[in-house]
Amino acid sequence: AALVSRWMNDPAVAAYWELTGPQSVTAEHLRAQLTGDGRSVPCVGTLDGSPMSYWEIYRADLDPLAR
């Protein structure tokens, strides 16, 4: 969570993700996804073994709005 938290506190990223604050903010967001219903899954992309992006796989078919 430390790396993702650092990314989320970058002003360019914070404008879109709204997860700024202490590492606990990001950790709780990730924990909720990892223990949730699979609707949204957090992912870290790597390039040549180095972390370079954060993204989420969103399963719209599992969202009640899709029904």
C-alpha positions as CSV (number, residue, x, y, z in Angstrom):
1,A,0.0,0.0,0.0
2,A,3.0,2.4,0.5
3,L,3.8,2.7,-3.2
4,V,0.2,3.2,-4.2
5,S,-0.3,5.7,-1.4
6,R,2.7,7.7,-2.6
7,W,1.2,7.7,-6.1
8,M,-2.2,8.7,-4.8
9,N,-0.7,11.7,-3.1
10,D,1.0,13.0,-6.2
11,P,-1.1,16.1,-7.2
12,A,-1.5,15.0,-10.8
13,V,-3.0,11.7,-9.6
14,A,-4.9,13.0,-6.7
15,A,-7.0,15.2,-9.0
16,Y,-8.6,12.0,-10.4
17,W,-8.4,9.3,-7.7
18,E,-9.4,11.3,-4.6
19,L,-7.4,9.0,-2.3
20,T,-5.0,11.5,-0.8
21,G,-4.0,11.3,2.8
22,P,-2.1,8.9,5.0
23,Q,-1.3,5.4,3.9
24,S,-4.2,4.1,5.9
25,V,-6.6,5.8,3.4
26,T,-5.2,3.9,0.5
27,A,-4.8,0.7,2.5
28,E,-8.5,0.8,3.4
29,H,-9.5,1.4,-0.2
30,L,-7.4,-1.6,-1.4
31,R,-8.6,-3.8,1.5
32,A,-12.2,-3.2,0.7
33,Q,-11.6,-4.2,-2.9
34,L,-9.6,-7.3,-2.1
35,T,-12.1,-8.6,0.3
36,G,-15.2,-7.4,-1.6
37,D,-17.5,-9.0,-4.2
38,G,-15.0,-8.9,-7.1
39,R,-16.8,-5.9,-8.7
40,S,-13.5,-3.9,-8.6
41,V,-10.1,-5.4,-8.4
42,P,-6.9,-3.3,-7.8
43,C,-3.9,-3.9,-10.0
44,V,-0.4,-2.6,-10.3
45,G,1.2,-2.7,-13.7
46,T,4.9,-3.3,-14.2
47,L,7.3,-2.6,-17.0
48,D,10.5,-4.6,-17.0
49,G,9.8,-5.6,-13.4
50,S,9.3,-2.1,-12.1
51,P,5.9,-0.9,-10.9
52,M,4.7,1.8,-13.2
53,S,0.9,2.1,-13.0
54,Y,-2.2,1.6,-10.9
55,W,-5.5,0.6,-12.3
56,E,-8.7,-1.2,-11.4
57,I,-10.6,-3.9,-13.3
58,Y,-14.2,-3.0,-12.9
59,R,-16.9,-5.7,-13.4
60,A,-19.9,-3.7,-14.5
61,D,-21.9,-6.9,-14.9
62,L,-21.7,-7.4,-11.1
63,D,-22.9,-3.9,-10.3
64,P,-26.6,-3.6,-9.4
65,L,-26.9,-0.7,-11.8
66,A,-26.3,-3.1,-14.7
67,R,-29.4,-5.1,-13.8
